[in-house]
Amino acid sequence: MEIFNFEYICNIINSNIIINSINLMRYFTLFVFLFFSTLSISQTRIKAQIIDIDTRVPLAFCKVEYLNKTITADWEGKFNMEITAFDKPLVIAYKGYQTKNVYISRDEELVIIKMTIDLNTYKKVEIYTDNRVNKIVKKVTENKKKNQPEKALKSFQYKNYENLLITANPDSISSKIDTIYKKRLFSKTKIKLDSANYKFKELITKHHLYQTEKINLIQYNKTGYKETVLASRMAGFKNPLYEYLGLKLVSYSVYENPFEILETPLQNPISNYGRRLYNFYLVDSLEIQNRKTYKIFFQPKKLQSSRLRGLFYIDAQTFAIAKAYYRIYGIVNINADYTFEYRKEENLWFPKKRKFTVLKGNNADDIKILGNTIKFNSSLETNPNTNATDQIYLTIESIPFDIELNKEIDFENNGIKIEIDEKGLDKPENYWTKFSKDTLDYRRLNTYKSIDSLSFSKKIERKIFLGKKILNGYYPIKLVDLDLRSLVKYNNFEGFRLGIGGVTNAELSEKYKIAAYGAYGIKDKEFKFGITPSYLIDKKSETWISASYTDDLNEISQINFATDSRRFKIYDPRPINISTFYSNKTTSVFIESNYFAKSDTYFALSKSRIDPKFDYTFINQGISYTKYNITTAQLAFQWNPFSSYMQTPKERIEIEKRHPKFSIQFTQTLPNVLENDFNFTKIDFKTFYEIPFISGHKSSALLQTGIAFGDVPLTHLYSLQPNNLNRDAILQRITFAGKNSFETMYFNEFFSNKYVSLQLKHTFNKIRLGYRINPEFSIVTRMAWGEINKENTHIGLEFNSLEKGFFESGVECNKIFKGFGLTAFFRYGPYQLSNIEDNLSLKISYYIDLGF
């Protein structure tokens, strides 16, 4: 046996050398990996946005200094940057705001920087438009006639594909299952797992929440616009929800003034007055479609305003808008983006694409659309949210095609803005394939199938159909719609009034209908009834001719307009406390029609036998009347000149309710016709004007007046809807508040044969006080003047006239909890009462929101 083997030793040594070399390479590789990993970890790319701390409105073009380098945020206050030294701050500077140092941590990727106003310098800051950009904007305004298609062209038409999505980005939703701890009063803390976010992420990954599409033909000539819906489909609906097809969330034209967003009119920045409200800033110049354009930023002169902000790309030669981006930050965040295509032959930029997005803003309330409650998230903070539904947003895209300019176009301008082609309501799947550009979005393909099955299982379409019927006061039962108004009522004269009524519906006949009701008063022990058969003369204008007979009670001196819509009320508060009624046996023939553009028309001939159910005698020309006959002809118009209408296969719908609205009514007795006892004429007029604000506030004004000439009995005078009980204590006078009622005016206190009244109201946003306690405050002022004809003699009731003027003001705190609220009004002026408590009115209000 060999004691020492040299070759063996050499092999061992060589093996060790190789092993050590391999290990050395491993250590070196590990060192290099750790070295570069450390380098990569030591720097972070962040995305940031700079906003006002109070309004959450982005601050445009802020200066950001970091490591002796300065960059500028964009027009939405956004910027991105590599952070290499985490012990060095970002220094943010903006005029009128306190300079802020911001330190970035290693794990931050999205940073929201909130700036605070410097009260010492903010009011001194002057932001102005320099002469160069001012001249450009002025040129845009001056050249609108050459650049706005509606003014530059004789006519045009195009087809338009529009797609609406309600969806969310799955990547923005955390799939984490949260643990919720709930404390109990006399036991241990309860632990519950919340998987809502996980389930929502799973759902939104498969399909969108909602989707609908339509193809419409847009036509324009010098008489105006006409839109024809050629095809439409809505997820979950066999027949489309027609209200959506008329939905206009944003103006079609960037040149319109006022510019509309969410049906709220705003001053267009490029209007003549717009330059007084907005500042403009020339950002850059660049080429679009080989044409030089100026990139101009605009924002309100009041930096904290929620008014429009945005960018214009202005053609340097024609001063037309080549691109436009609008942003509004408030209770909702709104993005509206317009792109245009230059058409050389017409030297015109014509719309190419429009995109509109709505997201949740700085409000805590839900935003409702299409009858569903949807929560939108804020675009300012796109990091995963603990509430997944806050990530939902709505977007609408519309793309024109088959564009024809300056072609002879004729269409009937009858006040109908949108018309639905009945043939387009049932298009096959292959029809839509050519319009769906985004075929890679597999979620769109699954949406219709998923929502259709959900809608069928939940009977959503049936529920919306029922909701519309209920809002109009009916509940459908096979061939008859049950009249919900006739079931139960209460007043001081009849006590509880129990009844039943209804009208036949289209399931029985579209040409004929019969309405009837019967009721019994528990206290007066009298039966009342009415019947009205009707025949449809013309379907398109919805012209009905009807005959009617009623034997019922009416409140004295009511101010009624025959064309007012009958909206369903669970309760009608005023009649509860009324005891002065008259029996009214009336036979009438009347016609109702929508024949005239943007109006409702009513004409009636009627004969009434009047029997006051209170102590009353009317002395006229030496004759005393306790019962009397009145034969009248009545003509009434409801005219909404600024509203837009849609003609569906079934009915005409007011899709854009614009103000002011006007109602006028003429009533004339017919002497020596059917034993008529009196000769008088009545003229009634009212107008209502409501101004919505993008902030969610709204202001309204109601002006109403009437005059009666001749010999008018008390039952047909005016009493201005009083709603106060004549009792000593305040608590005894607490009842339900009415709509547009004079809450401090006592019943039967004033009567007039001519009057004028004005009601002013401003409603604020809801205030969140606690869980499901979100009151809505309004301030209200009402005033009225009136006179009484001294030549007529009314015996039985004592009352005053209103020559000196009646005034009341108050606060409404509505919808505190489950629709209930409180109101408080105070009476002042010439008819103020000596006892201060008698001028105060406290009431309970109730508003029901069915979500439609």
C-alpha positions in Angstrom: 0.0 0.0 0.0 1.3 3.4 -1.0 1.8 5.8 1.9 1.9 8.9 -0.3 0.3 9.3 -3.8 1.4 12.6 -5.4 -1.0 12.4 -8.3 -3.9 11.9 -5.9 -2.9 14.9 -3.8 -2.6 17.0 -7.0 -6.1 16.0 -8.0 -7.4 17.1 -4.6 -5.6 20.4 -4.8 -6.9 21.1 -8.3 -10.5 20.2 -7.2 -10.3 22.6 -4.3 -8.9 25.4 -6.5 -11.8 24.9 -8.9 -14.4 24.8 -6.0 -12.9 28.0 -4.5 -13.0 29.7 -7.9 -16.6 28.8 -8.3 -17.4 30.0 -4.8 -15.5 33.2 -5.5 -17.5 33.8 -8.7 -20.7 33.2 -6.7 -19.7 35.7 -4.0 -18.8 38.2 -6.8 -22.1 37.7 -8.6 -23.9 38.1 -5.3 -22.0 41.3 -4.5 -22.8 42.7 -7.9 -26.4 41.8 -7.6 -26.6 43.4 -4.1 -24.8 46.4 -5.2 -27.1 47.2 -8.2 -30.1 46.1 -6.1 -29.1 48.7 -3.5 -28.7 51.3 -6.3 -32.2 50.5 -7.7 -33.8 50.5 -4.2 -32.2 53.8 -3.4 -34.2 55.6 -6.2 -37.9 55.7 -6.7 -40.0 57.2 -9.6 -43.0 58.9 -8.2 -46.2 60.3 -9.7 -47.6 63.3 -7.9 -50.4 65.8 -8.1 -50.6 69.2 -6.4 -54.1 70.3 -5.1 -55.7 73.0 -2.9 -56.1 71.5 0.6 -59.7 72.9 0.9 -61.3 72.6 -2.5 -59.1 69.7 -3.8 -58.8 71.6 -7.1 -55.5 70.9 -8.9 -53.1 73.8 -9.1 -51.7 74.2 -12.6 -48.0 74.8 -13.5 -46.7 74.8 -9.9 -42.9 75.1 -9.6 -41.2 71.9 -8.2 -37.6 72.2 -7.1 -35.5 69.2 -6.2 -31.7 68.9 -5.9 -31.2 72.3 -7.5 -33.3 71.3 -10.5 -36.7 72.9 -11.2 -39.6 71.4 -13.2 -43.1 72.6 -13.7 -46.3 70.6 -13.0 -48.8 70.2 -15.9 -52.2 71.9 -16.2 -53.7 69.3 -13.9 -51.0 69.8 -11.2 -49.4 66.5 -12.1 -45.7 65.6 -12.5 -43.4 62.6 -12.2 -39.8 62.5 -10.9 -37.0 60.2 -9.9 -36.2 60.4 -6.2 -32.6 59.5 -5.4 -32.0 61.4 -2.1 -34.8 60.7 0.4 -33.4 63.1 2.9 -33.8 66.0 0.5 -37.3 67.6 0.2 -39.3 68.6 -2.9 -39.9 72.4 -2.6 -43.4 73.3 -4.0 -44.1 77.0 -4.8 -47.2 78.6 -6.2 -48.4 82.2 -6.2 -50.7 82.9 -3.2 -49.8 79.7 -1.4 -47.4 78.8 1.3 -44.2 77.2 0.0 -44.2 73.6 1.0 -41.3 71.1 1.6 -42.3 67.5 0.9 -40.2 64.5 1.9 -40.8 61.3 -0.1 -40.5 57.9 1.6 -39.0 54.9 -0.2 -42.3 53.0 -0.7 -44.3 55.9 -2.1 -45.3 55.8 -5.7 -48.3 58.1 -5.8 -48.1 61.4 -3.9 -50.9 63.9 -3.3 -49.4 67.3 -2.3 -51.9 69.6 -0.6 -51.2 73.3 -0.6 -52.4 75.9 1.9 -53.3 79.5 1.0 -51.0 82.2 2.3 -53.5 84.6 3.7 -50.9 87.4 3.8 -50.3 87.3 0.1 -53.2 85.5 -1.5 -55.4 88.6 -1.9 -52.4 90.6 -3.3 -51.8 88.0 -6.1 -52.8 89.3 -9.5 -53.1 86.6 -12.1 -53.6 88.2 -15.5 -53.7 87.3 -19.2 -50.8 88.7 -21.1 -51.4 90.7 -24.3 -50.2 87.9 -26.7 -52.5 85.2 -25.4 -55.3 87.7 -24.9 -55.1 88.6 -28.6 -55.2 84.9 -29.6 -58.3 84.3 -27.4 -60.0 87.4 -28.8 -59.3 86.1 -32.3 -61.0 82.8 -31.4 -64.1 84.7 -30.3 -64.1 86.9 -33.3 -63.7 84.0 -35.8 -66.4 81.8 -34.3 -68.7 82.4 -37.3 -66.0 81.1 -39.6 -65.0 78.1 -37.4 -68.2 76.9 -35.7 -69.7 74.3 -38.1 -73.3 75.5 -37.3 -72.4 79.0 -38.5 -69.8 78.2 -41.2 -71.8 75.6 -43.0 -75.3 75.7 -44.6 -76.0 72.2 -43.4 -74.4 69.0 -42.3 -75.2 65.5 -41.2 -73.4 62.5 -39.8 -74.0 59.3 -38.1 -72.6 58.9 -34.6 -71.7 55.8 -32.6 -72.0 56.4 -28.9 -71.0 54.0 -26.1 -71.7 54.4 -22.4 -69.9 52.4 -19.8 -70.2 52.2 -16.0 -67.1 50.4 -14.9 -63.9 50.4 -12.8 -60.3 49.5 -13.3 -59.7 46.1 -11.6 -56.1 47.1 -10.9 -57.3 50.0 -8.7 -59.2 47.7 -6.4 -57.6 45.8 -3.5 -58.6 42.1 -3.3 -57.7 42.0 0.4 -60.4 40.6 2.7 -60.7 43.2 5.5 -61.4 42.5 9.2 -64.1 44.6 10.8 -64.3 45.1 14.5 -67.7 46.0 16.0 -68.0 46.9 19.7 -70.9 45.6 21.7 -72.4 47.3 24.6 -72.3 44.4 27.2 -70.1 41.8 25.5 -66.8 41.3 23.7 -65.9 42.9 20.5 -67.4 41.2 17.5 -65.1 40.3 14.6 -66.4 40.0 11.1 -64.7 39.4 7.7 -65.6 41.8 4.9 -65.1 40.3 1.5 -67.0 42.9 -0.5 -63.9 44.4 -2.1 -62.7 40.9 -3.1 -66.1 40.0 -4.7 -66.3 43.4 -6.4 -62.8 43.0 -7.9 -63.7 39.5 -9.1 -66.9 40.8 -10.8 -65.4 43.9 -12.4 -62.6 41.7 -13.8 -65.1 39.7 -15.8 -67.4 42.4 -17.1 -68.4 46.1 -16.8 -71.1 47.1 -14.4 -73.2 48.5 -17.2 -73.1 49.2 -20.9 -75.3 50.7 -23.6 -74.8 51.7 -27.2 -76.6 53.7 -29.8 -76.3 54.9 -33.4 -77.9 58.2 -34.1 -78.2 60.4 -37.2 -77.3 64.1 -36.4 -78.8 66.6 -38.9 -78.4 70.3 -39.0 -79.7 73.1 -41.2 -80.5 76.7 -40.5 -83.8 75.8 -38.7 -81.9 73.9 -36.1 -80.8 70.4 -35.0 -82.6 67.0 -35.4 -81.4 63.7 -34.0 -82.8 60.4 -35.1 -81.9 57.3 -33.1 -81.3 54.6 -35.8 -80.3 51.8 -33.4 -79.9 51.3 -29.7 -79.4 48.5 -27.1 -79.2 48.6 -23.4 -77.9 45.9 -21.2 -80.8 44.4 -19.2 -83.6 46.0 -21.2 -85.6 44.4 -24.0 -87.0 47.9 -24.7 -84.6 50.8 -24.1 -84.9 53.3 -21.3 -85.9 56.2 -23.5 -84.8 58.8 -20.9 -81.2 57.7 -21.5 -81.4 58.1 -25.2 -82.1 61.8 -24.6 -79.4 62.2 -22.0 -77.1 65.1 -22.8 -74.4 65.3 -20.2 -72.2 67.8 -22.1 -72.5 70.2 -25.0 -71.9 68.8 -28.5 -70.2 72.0 -29.6 -67.2 73.7 -27.9 -68.4 77.0 -29.2 -71.8 76.9 -27.5 -72.7 79.5 -24.9 -73.7 78.7 -22.3 -71.5 75.6 -22.3 -73.4 72.8 -20.6 -72.1 70.1 -18.3 -74.5 67.8 -16.5 -77.4 70.0 -17.8 -75.8 73.0 -15.9 -75.2 76.1 -18.0 -71.7 77.6 -17.7 -70.1 80.6 -19.2 -68.0 79.5 -22.2 -64.3 80.7 -21.8 -64.2 81.7 -25.4 -67.4 83.8 -25.2 -67.2 87.6 -25.1 -67.9 87.6 -21.3 -65.7 84.6 -20.7 -62.5 86.6 -20.7 -63.8 88.5 -17.7 -64.1 85.2 -15.7 -61.1 83.3 -16.9 -57.3 83.8 -17.1 -55.4 82.4 -20.1 -51.8 81.2 -20.3 -49.9 80.4 -23.5 -48.2 77.1 -22.7 -46.6 76.0 -25.9 -47.0 75.8 -29.7 -47.0 72.5 -31.6 -48.2 70.9 -34.8 -51.5 68.9 -35.2 -52.1 67.4 -38.7 -49.2 69.5 -40.0 -50.8 72.7 -38.8 -49.3 75.0 -36.2 -51.4 75.3 -33.0 -51.2 77.3 -29.8 -51.6 75.3 -26.6 -53.5 77.6 -24.2 -54.4 76.8 -20.6 -57.4 78.6 -18.9 -58.7 78.7 -15.4 -61.0 80.9 -13.3 -59.8 84.2 -12.0 -60.9 83.0 -8.6 -58.4 80.1 -8.1 -60.7 78.3 -5.6 -63.7 78.3 -7.9 -65.1 75.0 -9.2 -65.7 76.6 -12.6 -64.2 75.1 -15.8 -60.5 74.6 -16.3 -58.8 73.2 -19.3 -56.7 73.4 -22.5 -57.4 74.7 -25.9 -55.3 73.9 -29.0 -55.8 76.9 -31.3 -55.1 76.8 -35.1 -52.5 79.5 -35.7 -54.1 80.5 -39.0 -57.8 80.1 -38.6 -58.0 80.5 -34.8 -60.3 77.5 -34.7 -60.2 75.0 -31.8 -58.3 71.8 -32.9 -58.5 70.1 -29.5 -60.2 70.9 -26.2 -59.9 69.5 -22.7 -62.3 70.5 -19.9 -62.1 69.7 -16.2 -64.4 70.5 -13.3 -63.6 69.5 -9.7 -66.3 69.6 -7.2 -69.0 67.3 -5.8 -68.3 65.3 -9.0 -65.1 65.4 -11.1 -65.8 65.8 -14.7 -63.6 65.3 -17.7 -64.7 66.3 -21.2 -62.3 65.8 -24.1 -62.9 66.9 -27.7 -60.8 66.1 -30.7 -61.3 67.5 -34.2 -60.2 66.7 -37.8 -59.1 69.4 -40.2 -61.0 69.3 -43.5 -59.0 71.2 -46.1 -61.8 71.7 -48.6 -64.0 73.6 -46.1 -61.0 75.0 -44.2 -62.7 73.8 -41.0 -62.0 71.7 -38.0 -64.9 69.2 -37.7 -65.6 67.0 -34.6 -63.8 63.6 -34.7 -64.3 62.2 -31.2 -65.8 63.3 -27.9 -65.2 61.6 -24.5 -66.9 62.4 -21.3 -66.1 61.0 -17.9 -67.7 61.4 -14.5 -66.0 60.4 -11.3 -66.7 60.9 -7.6 -65.4 64.2 -6.3 -65.1 65.7 -2.9 -68.6 64.7 -1.8 -69.6 61.8 0.4 -73.0 61.3 -1.2 -74.0 58.9 -4.0 -74.4 60.1 -7.5 -77.5 58.7 -9.2 -78.0 58.0 -12.9 -80.3 55.8 -15.0 -82.4 55.0 -11.9 -79.5 53.2 -10.1 -77.4 54.5 -7.3 -73.8 54.5 -8.4 -70.7 55.7 -6.4 -68.0 57.4 -8.4 -64.4 57.8 -7.2 -62.2 60.9 -7.2 -59.6 61.1 -10.0 -57.2 62.8 -7.6 -56.4 59.7 -5.6 -56.2 56.6 -7.7 -54.5 54.4 -5.2 -56.5 51.3 -4.0 -59.4 52.4 -1.9 -60.9 50.6 1.1 -64.3 51.1 -0.5 -64.1 49.4 -3.9 -67.3 51.0 -5.2 -65.5 54.4 -4.9 -63.5 53.4 -7.9 -66.5 53.3 -10.2 -66.7 55.8 -13.0 -68.9 56.6 -15.9 -67.6 57.3 -19.4 -69.3 58.1 -22.7 -67.5 58.0 -26.1 -69.0 59.3 -29.3 -67.4 58.9 -32.7 -68.9 60.6 -35.9 -68.8 58.8 -39.3 -70.4 59.1 -42.7 -70.0 62.8 -42.5 -71.7 65.0 -45.2 -71.2 68.7 -45.3 -73.2 71.4 -47.1 -75.7 68.8 -48.4 -79.3 69.8 -48.9 -81.1 68.6 -45.7 -84.8 68.9 -45.0 -86.5 67.8 -41.8 -89.6 68.9 -40.0 -88.8 71.3 -37.1 -91.8 70.6 -34.8 -90.1 71.0 -31.5 -89.0 67.4 -31.4 -85.3 67.3 -30.9 -84.9 63.5 -30.8 -86.9 60.9 -32.7 -86.7 57.2 -32.1 -86.8 54.8 -35.1 -88.9 51.8 -33.8 -87.1 49.5 -36.3 -83.7 50.2 -34.6 -84.7 48.8 -31.2 -84.1 45.2 -32.2 -80.8 45.0 -34.2 -78.9 41.7 -34.3 -75.5 41.2 -32.7 -73.6 41.3 -36.0 -75.0 44.8 -36.6 -73.0 46.1 -33.6 -69.8 44.3 -34.3 -68.6 46.7 -37.0 -69.1 49.7 -34.6 -67.3 48.2 -31.6 -63.8 49.4 -32.2 -62.3 48.1 -28.9 -62.6 44.3 -29.7 -59.7 43.6 -27.2 -61.9 44.5 -24.3 -63.3 41.1 -23.5 -65.2 42.6 -20.6 -67.5 44.4 -23.1 -68.4 41.1 -24.7 -69.6 39.6 -21.4 -71.4 42.7 -20.1 -74.7 42.3 -22.1 -74.9 38.6 -21.3 -74.3 39.1 -17.6 -76.5 42.1 -17.2 -79.4 40.6 -19.3 -79.4 37.5 -17.0 -79.2 39.7 -13.9 -82.0 42.0 -15.1 -84.2 39.0 -15.9 -83.7 37.4 -12.5 -84.2 40.6 -10.6 -87.0 41.8 -12.9 -85.3 45.2 -13.2 -87.1 46.2 -16.3 -90.4 45.5 -14.6 -89.4 47.5 -11.6 -88.5 50.6 -13.6 -91.8 50.2 -15.5 -93.6 50.1 -12.2 -91.6 53.0 -10.9 -92.7 55.2 -13.8 -96.3 54.2 -13.3 -96.2 54.9 -9.6 -94.6 58.4 -10.1 -97.7 59.2 -12.2 -100.0 57.8 -9.5 -100.9 54.4 -10.9 -100.2 50.7 -10.3 -100.8 48.4 -13.3 -103.0 45.3 -12.7 -103.4 43.5 -16.0 -105.8 45.6 -18.2 -106.3 48.4 -15.6 -104.0 50.8 -13.9 -105.1 51.3 -10.3 -105.3 55.0 -9.2 -103.2 55.2 -6.1 -104.6 58.7 -5.3 -108.1 57.4 -4.7 -107.4 54.8 -2.1 -107.2 56.7 1.2 -107.5 60.5 2.0 -108.3 62.6 5.0 -109.8 66.0 5.7 -111.8 67.7 8.4 -115.1 67.6 6.5 -115.1 63.9 5.2 -112.8 62.4 7.8 -111.2 59.4 6.3 -112.1 59.1 2.7 -111.9 55.5 1.4 -112.1 54.8 -2.3 -111.0 53.0 -5.4 -110.3 54.1 -9.0 -108.4 53.3 -12.1 -108.0 53.7 -15.9 -107.8 51.1 -18.6 -104.3 50.8 -20.2 -102.8 49.9 -23.6 -103.2 46.2 -22.9 -106.9 46.6 -23.4 -106.8 49.3 -26.1 -104.5 52.0 -27.4 -107.4 54.0 -28.9 -109.8 54.0 -26.0 -109.6 54.3 -22.3 -112.1 54.7 -19.4 -111.2 56.3 -16.1 -113.5 55.9 -13.1 -113.4 56.2 -9.3 -115.7 55.9 -6.3 -115.1 57.1 -2.7 -117.0 57.3 0.6 -116.5 59.8 3.4 -116.7 58.2 6.9 -117.6 61.5 8.6 -120.0 63.1 6.1 -121.4 59.7 5.1 -121.6 60.6 1.4 -120.6 58.7 -1.7 -118.6 60.4 -4.5 -117.8 59.2 -7.9 -116.6 60.1 -11.4 -116.3 58.5 -14.8 -114.3 59.7 -17.9 -114.3 57.8 -21.2 -111.7 59.0 -23.8 -110.8 58.4 -27.4 -107.4 58.9 -29.1 -107.8 61.2 -32.1 -104.1 61.4 -33.1 -101.3 59.2 -31.7 -98.3 61.4 -32.7 -99.7 64.5 -31.0 -101.3 62.5 -28.2 -104.7 64.2 -28.8 -107.5 62.8 -26.7 -111.2 63.8 -26.6 -113.0 63.0 -23.4 -116.4 63.3 -21.7 -116.7 63.4 -18.0 -119.2 63.4 -15.1 -118.2 63.9 -11.5 -120.1 64.2 -8.2 -117.5 65.2 -5.7 -116.2 67.8 -3.3 -113.8 70.7 -4.1 -111.7 73.0 -1.8 -113.0 76.6 -2.1 -110.9 79.1 -4.0 -108.4 76.7 -5.3 -105.8 77.9 -7.9 -105.6 75.1 -10.4 -104.0 74.9 -13.8 -105.5 72.3 -16.1 -102.2 71.5 -17.8 -100.2 70.8 -14.6 -98.8 67.3 -14.4 -100.3 64.9 -11.9 -97.4 63.6 -9.8 -98.1 61.0 -7.2 -98.1 62.0 -3.6 -98.2 59.5 -0.7 -100.0 62.3 1.2 -101.4 65.7 0.3 -100.9 67.7 3.4 -103.1 70.8 2.9 -106.5 69.2 2.6 -106.0 67.4 5.9 -106.8 70.6 7.8 -109.4 72.1 5.5 -113.1 72.1 6.4 -114.6 74.5 3.8 -115.6 72.5 0.7 -118.4 72.7 -1.9 -120.3 70.0 -3.6 -119.6 70.0 -7.3 -121.7 68.0 -9.8 -120.0 68.7 -13.2 -120.6 67.5 -16.7 -117.8 68.3 -19.2 -116.3 67.6 -22.6 -112.6 68.4 -23.1 -109.7 67.9 -25.5 -106.0 67.5 -24.5 -103.2 67.7 -27.0 -99.5 68.1 -27.6 -100.1 69.3 -31.2 -98.3 72.6 -30.8 -94.5 72.5 -30.4 -93.2 72.4 -26.8 -96.7 72.9 -25.3 -99.6 71.1 -23.8 -103.1 72.4 -24.7 -106.4 71.9 -22.9 -109.9 73.0 -23.9 -113.1 72.2 -22.0 -116.8 73.0 -21.9 -118.4 72.3 -18.6 -121.6 72.8 -16.5 -121.4 72.7 -12.7 -123.9 72.6 -9.9 -122.3 74.3 -6.9 -123.5 73.7 -3.3 -121.2 75.2 -0.6 -120.9 72.9 2.5 -120.4 75.8 4.9 -122.4 78.9 5.9 -122.2 81.1 2.8 -124.5 83.4 0.8 -123.5 85.2 -2.4 -125.6 88.4 -3.1 -125.5 89.4 -6.8 -127.7 92.1 -8.3 -130.0 91.9 -5.4 -130.5 88.1 -5.6 -129.2 85.8 -2.8 -127.5 82.5 -3.9 -126.7 79.6 -1.6 -126.6 77.2 -4.5 -125.9 78.1 -8.1 -125.0 76.9 -11.7 -121.9 77.8 -13.6 -121.3 77.0 -17.2 -117.8 77.8 -18.5 -115.4 77.4 -21.5 -111.8 77.0 -20.5 -108.6 77.2 -22.6 -105.2 76.4 -21.0 -101.6 76.3 -22.4 -98.4 75.0 -20.8 -95.5 76.3 -22.8 -91.9 75.2 -22.3 -90.0 77.1 -25.0 -86.5 76.2 -23.8 -87.1 72.5 -23.1 -86.2 69.7 -25.5 -88.5 66.8 -26.4 -88.1 63.3 -27.6 -90.7 61.4 -29.7 -90.7 57.7 -28.8 -92.8 55.0 -30.4 -95.2 55.4 -27.5 -95.2 59.0 -26.3 -93.5 62.4 -26.2 -91.0 62.9 -23.4 -89.5 66.2 -22.1 -85.8 65.1 -22.0 -84.2 68.5 -21.1 -86.3 70.4 -18.7 -85.2 74.0 -19.2 -86.5 77.2 -17.6 -88.4 79.4 -17.5 -91.7 77.6 -18.1 -95.0 79.3 -18.7 -98.7 78.5 -18.0 -101.7 80.6 -19.0 -105.4 79.8 -18.6 -108.6 81.6 -19.7 -112.0 80.8 -18.1 -115.2 82.4 -19.4 -118.7 81.8 -18.2 -121.3 81.3 -20.9 -124.4 83.6 -20.2 -127.8 82.1 -20.8 -126.3 78.6 -21.5 -127.5 75.6 -19.5 -128.9 77.8 -16.7 -125.7 79.7 -16.0 -126.2 82.1 -13.1 -123.1 84.4 -13.2 -121.1 86.2 -15.8 -117.3 86.4 -15.1 -113.9 86.0 -16.7 -110.7 84.6 -15.2 -107.2 84.9 -16.5 -104.4 83.0 -14.7 -100.7 83.0 -15.3 -97.6 81.5 -13.7 -94.0 81.0 -14.6 -91.3 78.9 -12.9 -87.6 79.4 -13.2 -84.9 77.2 -11.7 -81.1 77.7 -11.9 -79.0 74.7 -11.1 -75.4 75.2 -10.1 -72.5 72.8 -10.8 -71.8 72.9 -7.0 -75.1 71.1 -6.5 -77.0 74.1 -5.2 -80.1 75.4 -7.0 -82.2 78.6 -6.9 -85.8 78.9 -8.1 -88.5 81.5 -8.5 -92.2 81.0 -8.9 -94.3 84.0 -10.1 -98.0 83.5 -10.1 -100.9 85.9 -10.8 -104.6 85.9 -11.6 -107.5 88.2 -12.1 -111.2 87.6 -12.2 -113.6 90.2 -13.8 -117.3 90.2 -13.1 -119.5 88.6 -10.5 -117.4 85.8 -8.9 -118.7 83.8 -6.0 -116.3 82.9 -3.1 -115.9 79.4 -4.3 -114.2 80.6 -7.4 -112.0 83.4 -6.0 -108.3 83.0 -5.1 -106.9 82.1 -1.7 -103.2 81.5 -2.4 -102.8 78.0 -0.7 -102.8 78.9 3.0 -101.6 76.1 5.3 -101.9 77.2 8.9 -104.4 76.3 11.6 -106.1 79.0 13.6 -105.1 77.7 17.0 -103.5 79.4 20.0 -100.4 77.3 20.8 -97.5 76.7 18.4 -97.5 73.0 19.0 -101.2 72.7 18.2 -100.5 74.2 14.8 -97.8 71.7 13.8 -98.9 69.8 10.7 -97.3 68.7 7.4 -95.8 71.4 5.2 -97.1 71.8 1.7 -95.4 72.5 -1.6 -95.4 76.2 -2.4 -97.9 76.8 0.4 -98.0 80.0 2.6 -97.2 78.2 5.8 -98.0 81.1 8.2 -101.3 82.1 6.4 -104.4 80.8 8.1 -107.1 78.9 6.3 -109.8 81.3 5.0 -107.9 84.3 6.2 -107.5 86.1 2.8 -109.5 86.0 -0.5 -108.9 88.0 -3.6 -110.4 88.5 -7.1 -107.0 89.5 -8.3 -103.5 88.8 -6.9 -99.8 88.4 -7.6 -97.4 86.2 -5.6 -93.7 85.6 -5.8 -91.8 82.7 -4.1 -88.0 82.6 -4.0 -86.0 79.6 -2.9 -82.4 78.5 -2.6 -81.4 74.9 -1.8 -78.0 74.0 -0.6 -76.1 70.7 -0.8 -76.9 67.9 1.7 -75.0 68.1 4.9 -73.7 64.8 6.4 -74.5 64.9 10.1 -74.3 61.2 10.8 -75.2 57.7 9.5 -78.1 58.2 7.1 -78.8 61.7 8.4 -78.1 64.0 5.5 -80.5 67.0 5.7 -81.0 69.3 2.8 -81.4 73.0 3.8 -83.3 75.6 1.9 -84.1 79.3 2.5 -87.4 80.5 1.3 -89.2 83.8 1.0 -92.8 84.2 -0.1 -94.8 87.4 -0.7 -98.3 88.2 -2.2 -100.6 91.2 -2.9 -104.3 91.1 -3.7 -107.6 93.0 -3.9 -111.2 92.1 -3.5 -114.1 93.4 -5.6 -116.1 95.6 -3.2 -119.2 95.5 -5.4 -119.8 91.8 -4.7 -121.3 90.7 -1.3 -120.1 87.5 0.4 -122.0 86.6 3.6 -120.9 83.9 6.0 -117.1 83.9 6.2 -115.1 86.8 7.5 -111.9 87.4 5.6 -109.3 90.1 4.7 -107.9 91.2 1.3 -104.2 91.5 0.5 -103.8 95.2 -0.5 -100.9 95.8 1.9 -98.9 92.7 1.0 -98.3 89.5 2.8 -94.7 88.3 3.7 -93.1 85.3 5.2 -89.6 83.8 5.2 -88.2 80.6 6.6 -85.9 77.7 6.6 -86.6 74.2 5.4 -84.5 71.3 6.7 -85.8 68.5 4.5 -84.9 64.8 4.2 -83.3 64.5 7.7 -84.2 60.9 8.1 -86.2 58.6 5.7 -87.7 61.6 3.9 -88.9 63.4 7.0 -87.8 66.9 7.8 -88.7 70.1 9.6 -89.6 73.6 8.4 -89.9 76.9 10.3 -91.4 80.1 8.9 -92.0 83.6 10.3 -94.7 86.1 9.2 -93.8 89.7 9.0 -94.9 93.0 7.3 -98.3 94.8 7.3 -100.2 91.6 8.3 -98.0 90.6 11.1 -100.0 89.6 14.2 -99.6 91.3 17.6 -98.8 88.0 19.3 -95.3 87.0 18.1 -96.0 83.3 18.6 -98.9 83.5 16.2 -96.5 84.6 13.4 -94.4 81.5 13.8 -95.1 78.2 11.9 -93.4 74.9 12.6 -94.2 72.0 10.2 -93.1 68.5 9.4 -92.0 68.0 5.8 -91.8 64.8 3.8 -90.2 64.0 0.5 -90.1 60.6 -1.1 -87.4 59.7 -3.6 -88.2 56.6 -5.6 -84.9 56.8 -7.5 -86.3 57.2 -11.0 
